[in-house]
Amino acid sequence: MEDTSDTQSAPGGRRNFLGLVTAATATAGAGACLWPFLQSLAPRDSAAAHLPVDVDVSALPPGQQIVVTWQGRPVFITHRTPAALAALQDAALVGRLRDGASQELQQPPYAANWHRSIEPRYGVVVGICTHLGCVPAYRPLPEGQGNGSGAGGYACPCHGSRFDLAGRVFKGAPAPYNLPVPPYSMPSPTVIRLGENPQGQSFDFSTIRQL
């Protein structure tokens, strides 16, 4: 009898192999999107992980953003333009936001204001979408606008949640809450110290509504 085991098993073997590759690729992609969220759940035994992080923003141009790491999480620090600050106060924009007045505990008391920060020019938010932990992309200007006009904001590449430049989530987005604001202070006008509250202020990041 002719041995047909190779010809019969090869197609199935190829299908199984391709299935595994597809699954591995999908898993890797999901892992990349959820990496910051998973990192936030990992135990941190090193005391150094909890030390304050100083960020010099003196060379950060208006309209630009830098991303730094604090306790394993990406933190977006943005130098907001005067036009962006004006747009953040626009009643039309605020009316489109789920929590425009920052009533949910997603920020320290000293950042519960219209710009959600200590100094209006500098936005400081944890860059992890409150839906499923993906990292939103920075969008300095609304689509089709330029030359510093408009508020701009953030767009999550995973499920389409959108946030303004204060990290406030738009209505209708899958994300239920604004982007969190970490504890921070400004020991000088151009230095942001992540992980340390201003003198006389108290805020525990673990008390926020949702990361």
C-alpha positions in Angstrom: 0.0 0.0 0.0 1.2 3.4 -0.9 2.2 5.5 2.1 0.0 8.7 1.9 0.7 10.0 5.4 2.9 12.9 4.1 0.5 14.1 1.5 -2.5 13.9 3.8 -0.8 15.5 6.8 1.1 18.2 5.1 -1.8 20.5 4.2 -3.2 20.1 7.7 0.2 20.7 9.1 0.6 23.9 7.1 -2.9 25.1 8.2 -2.0 24.4 11.8 1.3 26.2 11.4 -0.4 29.2 9.8 -3.0 29.3 12.5 -0.3 29.4 15.1 1.5 32.2 13.4 -1.7 34.2 13.0 -2.5 33.7 16.7 1.0 34.6 17.7 0.9 37.7 15.6 -2.5 38.8 17.0 -1.3 38.1 20.6 1.9 40.1 20.0 -0.1 43.0 18.6 -2.5 42.9 21.6 0.4 42.7 23.9 2.0 45.8 22.4 -1.2 47.8 22.8 -1.8 46.6 26.4 1.9 46.7 27.4 1.6 49.9 29.5 -1.5 48.6 31.3 0.2 45.3 32.1 3.3 47.1 33.2 1.2 49.1 35.6 0.0 45.8 37.2 3.5 44.4 37.7 5.0 44.6 41.2 7.7 47.1 41.6 10.1 46.1 44.4 12.7 48.7 43.6 12.6 51.8 45.7 14.0 53.7 42.8 10.8 53.1 40.9 8.9 55.4 43.4 11.4 58.2 43.4 10.3 61.5 41.8 11.3 62.1 38.2 12.4 65.7 37.2 11.6 66.7 33.6 13.1 69.9 32.2 10.6 71.5 29.8 12.5 74.6 29.1 13.3 73.5 25.5 9.9 72.0 24.8 8.4 74.2 22.0 4.7 75.3 22.1 2.5 72.7 20.4 4.9 69.9 21.0 4.9 66.9 23.4 7.4 64.7 25.1 6.8 61.3 26.7 8.6 60.2 29.8 8.3 57.1 32.0 7.0 57.3 35.6 6.6 54.1 37.6 6.6 52.1 34.4 3.8 54.3 32.8 4.1 56.7 29.9 3.4 60.3 30.9 2.5 62.8 28.2 3.8 66.3 28.9 2.5 68.9 26.4 3.4 72.6 25.9 0.0 74.0 25.0 -0.3 77.0 22.8 -2.4 80.1 23.7 -4.9 79.1 20.9 -5.2 75.6 22.4 -5.8 77.0 25.9 -8.5 79.2 24.5 -10.1 76.3 22.7 -10.1 74.2 25.9 -12.4 76.7 27.5 -14.8 76.8 24.5 -18.3 76.0 25.7 -18.9 74.1 22.4 -16.0 71.8 23.2 -16.9 71.3 26.8 -20.4 70.3 25.8 -19.0 67.4 23.8 -17.0 66.0 26.7 -18.1 63.3 29.1 -16.6 64.9 32.2 -15.7 68.4 31.1 -15.6 69.7 34.7 -13.3 66.9 35.9 -15.7 65.8 38.6 -14.6 62.2 38.6 -11.5 61.5 40.6 -9.0 61.2 37.7 -6.7 63.9 38.9 -5.3 65.5 42.1 -7.4 68.3 43.7 -4.9 70.9 42.5 -5.5 69.8 38.9 -9.3 69.7 39.1 -9.7 72.8 36.8 -10.4 73.5 33.2 -6.8 72.8 32.1 -6.3 69.8 34.5 -2.8 71.0 35.5 -0.8 73.2 37.8 0.4 75.6 35.1 -2.1 76.0 32.2 0.6 75.9 29.5 1.8 72.4 30.5 -0.5 69.4 30.3 0.6 66.3 32.3 -1.4 63.1 31.9 -0.8 59.4 32.1 -0.9 58.2 28.5 -3.0 55.1 29.0 -6.5 54.9 27.6 -9.1 54.2 30.3 -10.9 51.8 28.1 -8.5 48.8 27.7 -5.0 50.2 28.4 -3.8 51.2 24.9 -1.5 54.2 24.4 -3.3 57.1 22.6 -1.6 59.0 19.8 -0.9 62.7 20.1 -2.9 64.9 17.7 -1.7 68.5 18.1 -4.5 69.8 15.9 -7.9 68.7 14.8 -7.9 67.1 11.3 -7.9 69.7 8.6 -6.7 72.5 10.9 -3.3 74.1 11.2 -1.2 77.0 12.2 -1.8 76.6 15.9 -5.6 76.8 15.7 -7.9 74.4 17.6 -7.4 72.4 20.7 -6.2 69.1 19.2 -5.9 66.1 21.6 -5.4 62.4 21.6 -6.8 59.5 19.7 -6.7 55.9 20.8 -5.6 53.6 18.0 -7.3 50.5 19.4 -11.0 51.4 19.7 -11.3 55.0 18.7 -11.6 56.8 22.0 -10.7 60.5 21.7 -9.5 63.0 24.3 -8.8 66.7 24.2 -5.5 68.3 25.2 -6.5 68.3 28.8 -7.0 64.5 28.6 -10.8 64.9 28.9 -12.7 62.1 27.0 -15.3 62.9 24.4 -18.9 61.6 24.7 -19.6 58.4 22.8 -16.1 57.1 23.2 -15.5 53.6 24.6 -13.2 55.1 27.3 -15.4 55.8 30.4 -13.1 58.3 32.1 -10.6 61.1 31.5 -6.9 60.3 31.2 -5.4 60.3 34.7 -3.2 63.1 36.0 -0.3 61.9 38.1 0.8 63.6 41.3 3.4 66.2 40.4 4.8 69.6 41.3 6.8 72.3 39.6 9.8 73.3 41.7 10.6 75.9 39.0 8.6 77.4 36.1 10.3 75.0 33.7 10.8 71.8 35.8 8.0 69.2 36.3 8.6 66.8 39.1 6.5 63.6 38.6 5.6 61.7 41.7 5.7 64.5 44.2 2.8 66.7 45.2 3.2 70.4 45.7 4.0 71.5 49.2 1.0 71.3 51.5 -0.9 69.1 49.0 -1.8 65.4 49.3 -2.8 63.0 46.6 -2.4 59.3 46.3 -2.4 58.1 42.7 -3.9 54.7 43.7 -7.2 56.4 44.7 -8.1 57.5 41.1 -11.3 56.1 39.6 -9.7 54.1 36.8 -6.4 53.7 34.9 
